[in-house]
Amino acid sequence: MGAIANDWLEPLAPEFKKPYYARLYQTVKNEYNTHITFPPADEIFSAFELTPLSQVKVVILGQDPYHDFGQAHGLCFSVKPENDIPPSLVNIYKELQDDLGCYIPDNGYLVKWAKQGVLLLNTVLTVRAHQANSHRNIGWEEFTDAAISAVNRQDRPIVFMLWGRPAQMKAELLDNPKHLILKAPHPSPLSAYRGFFGCRHFSQANRFLEEHGETPIDWQIENIGGNH
């Protein structure tokens, strides 16, 4: 397992000393030793590395990592550039096109968002190959709840995009009146048509950031080919 080295370390350090984390660490280590497990061990904490706590402007919560080869790299909804764009992300791109006029890119690599302050956090950070939700309830949820609570305590306005029921259940961790909490159905093909399409979360987020003196997010992911 990689390590957290930036300003996330202070709020999350107490978690590393708790009994649940010792069990989690051992379980995850065993999984990497005995099963194909994603993402690569050194990318488990990519969301924290790419988006320091002091720079978080927007939080998007996913569930667990993609479980096929070469997809997951530690950011929710994002895949490495050589992969097909997953169905949920296709729908996110469609909403971005309708909402902000972004063109639909040829890849699903969302590092550009993370580097602008979009925390792309899965609530479970590892998964066994080809077995969705296989690492649920081994302790990750407690750890990522601590991370969400750390963001909630920040003394500046932050946007939370809670898509789907599991993400919306995290709203109980959010009690800071400074923050904007946006809720919609999950962007998966099963539920996007129930209100994810047309939710306009991206323009709402940017408007909120601008109203509070923050630079808006440039949501356009560019084509790897460089044109569109």
N, C-alpha and C positions, 0 to 999 in steps of 0.2 A: 504494500500500500504506500502510495506517495505520502507526502507530509504537507501540512499547511504552514506557510512561512510568512505570510504578509499580515496585514492588520486584522485579519479574521482570527489570528491565533489567540489574542487576548480574550475575546468573548467565548471562544470555543474551547480554550484550554481546560476549564473545569470539567467539560464532558469527557475528555481523555482520561480523567482520573476516576470516573464512575464505573461501578461494576458492570453495567450493561455494555459499556464501550469495550471493556476487556473481553467480554464474551463475543461481542460483534467482531472485534479485531481477529480473534482466534477463528471464528466461523468463516470469515471472509478469506483469511489466509489458507485455511483448509480447502475451501472451494477452489481457490486459484491453483492449489497443489493437486487437486483430484479431478477437477472438471474444467472444461473450457468455460471461462468466465469473462464477461465484458463489463466495462471497457477495459483496455489494458491497465494493469495495476497502477502505472505511473500517471494515469489520466483520471483516476477516480475523483480527484478533487479539482479538476480543471475549472469548474465554474467559479470556485473561490480564488484560484490563481489569476484567472483572466479578469475578474471583476472584484477588486478590493472593496471591502465593506464601505470605506469612506467615499467610494465612487458610485455606489449603487443608486440608480435613479428609478429603475423599473424592475419589478420581480415577475418572472413568468415561471409558474410551477408545472412541472411534468410529474409523471408517476414513476416508472422505472426505465432503465436504459433500453435501447434497441438491443435485440438479442440475436441478431444475425452477424455473420463475419464482417469485420471492417467497418461497421456502421457507427457504433457508440464511441464517443470520445470525451464524455463527461459533461456535455451540455444538453439540456433537455431539448427535444425536437430537432436537434442538429445532427447531421451525419457528415462524415469525411467527404471531401469533394468528389471522389471518384464514384460515389454511390448514387443510385436512383433516389429521387426525392420521395420520402415516405408520404403516404396518403394524408396524414394529419397536417404535415407541413405544406403540402400542395394547397390544402384548404386555407391555411394561414396566409400563404402567398396570394390566393384569390381574394381574400378579405383585404389584404394590403393594397391590391390593385384597385378594388372598388373604393376603398377608404381614402387612399393617398395617391393613387395613380402610379404606384410602383409597377414596373414590368416584372413578369415572372421569370426568375433567373434559371440558369441551367444546372444549378447545384443547391444542396441543402446545408451548406457550411456557414454556421451562424456566428463565427468568431467575431465578425465585425460588430455585431450587436453587443456581445459580451464586453468588448473593449471600449464601448461607449457608455457602459454602466447598466446594461441589461443583465441582471442575474438570472441565468437560465438553469434553474435548480430542479433536479428530480428529487422527489421525496424519498426514494430509495436509490442508492448510488451504484449498486452492482446487480448483475443478473447472470444466471447460468445460461449457456448457449441454448437457444431455441425453446426456452421455458419462461414465458412471460410471468412476471410476479413471483419468480422462484425465490427471491430474497426478501420478500415481504415479511414483516414481523420478526426480523432477526436483530433489530436494533437501529436500523438506519433512520426510521421515522423519528425516533427520539432525538437523534443527532441533528437531523435537518429541521425539526421543530425548534431546536435551540438556535439554529442559524436564522430562521424566520423571525424568531423573537428578538434576536440581535438587530436585525434590520428594523423591526417595529420600534425599537428604542432609539433609533437615530433621530437627531433633533433637526430634521429637515424633511420637506415633503417628498414622499416616494409613492410611486404608482404600483399597485399590486393587481396583476391580471390573473384572475382565478377562473380557470376554464374547466368545467366538469365538476361533478360532485366531490371527488376526493380533494381537489384543490380548494373548492369552496368551503370545505370543512375546516380548512386552516384559518378561515376568517376569525375564528374565536381567539387566535393568537394575536390578532391585530386590534389594538385599542387606542392607537395614537390618532387623535383627531386631525393631525396634519396630513395624514396619508389619504390617497384616493384609492378606493377599492372598487375594481370593476369585475363584474361577474358575467359569465356567459356559458352556454353549453360547451362541451369539449369539441375541438375542431376535427375529430375523427369523422370518417364518412358516415358512421352510424348516427351521429348526433349533430353535425355541423348545421344541417338545414333547420334545426329546431331553434335557431337564434344566434349561433355563432356568426353565420353570414349576416352582415348588416349591423353587427354590434359596434363597429367603429371605435374599437378600443385604442387603436394606434393614433388616430387623430385626437381622441380625448386625452390620451397620455401626453402627447406633445403640447396640446393647448395648456394643460395643467402645469407642465414643466415650465413653459414660457411665462405663464402667469406668475410663477414663483421665481422668476429670474434665472431659470436653468436653461442651458442649451437643449433644444429638442433632439430626439434620436433621429439619425438618418437611417431609416428602416430598409432602404434599398440594398439588397444583396446583389453584387455585380456578377455578371456572367464570368466564368473562368476564361472563356474565349475572349472576353474583353469587349464584345459588342452585343447588341440585341436587335 
